[in-house]
Amino acid sequence: MRDKEQETLEHTFAQINTYDLIFLLPMAWLFSYLPVHGLWSIVVNLFIIIFVGIGLFYVTHTLVEAKKRRRR
C-alpha cells in the first residue's frame, strides 16, 4: 500500500512541474514581448496568460485522456 501512495505522489509532482512550465512560458513571453507601461497593459497581459494557461491545460488533459483510452 505504501508503494502505491509513493507512486501516486511522484506522479502528482511530475504533473505539477509540467503545468508550472505550461504557465511559465506564456507568462515569460508576454511580459518580455508586450509593453507593460500602465495598469491596463498589465491587466490585459494577465488575462491573456490566464486564458492561454486554461487552454493549454485543457488541451494537455484532453490528449492524456485520449491516450489512456487508446491503451485500453
N, C-alpha and C positions, 0 to 999 in steps of 0.2 A: 504493500500500500504506500509506503514511504517513497519508493522509487517513482511511482506514478505521479505523486504530488510534485516531486522534484522535476520531473519531465514537463509537467504542465507549467510550472513556474518558469522554467527555461524557455519554453515556447512563448509564454506571455512576454518575457523580456525581449525576445527576438522580435516579436511583433511591435512592441513599443519602440524599439530602435528603428525599425523600418518606418513607422509612422512619424517619428521625430524627423527623419530625413525628408519625408514627403512634405512636411510643413516647413522645414527649414529652407529648402531650396527655393521655393517660390518667394518666400519672405526675403531671403537674401538678394535674390534677383530684383525684386520690385523696389526694395529700398535703395539698391545701388543704381538702378536704371531710372526710375521715375523721380521727378523732383519732389522734395519734401520741404517746401518753403512755408507752408502755412498749415493751420489745423485742418482745413478741408482736404488738402492733399494727403495728410496722414490718415484721415478717416477713410478716404477712398482706397488708399493702399491696404488698410486693414480689412475692408470689406472684400477686396479682391483676394487677399490672402485667405480669408475665411472661406470664400466660395470655391477657390481653387483647391484648398485642403479638403473640403467636403466632397468635391468632385473626384479628387484622386483617391480618397478613402473609399468612396462608393465603387469606383472602377476596380481598385485592387481587391476589395471584398467580393465583388461580383466575379472576378476572374478566379479567385481562390475557390469560391463555391462551385464554379463551373468545372474547375479542375478536379475537385473532390467528387463531383457527380460522375465525371467520366471514368474515374478509377473503379467505381462500383460496378 
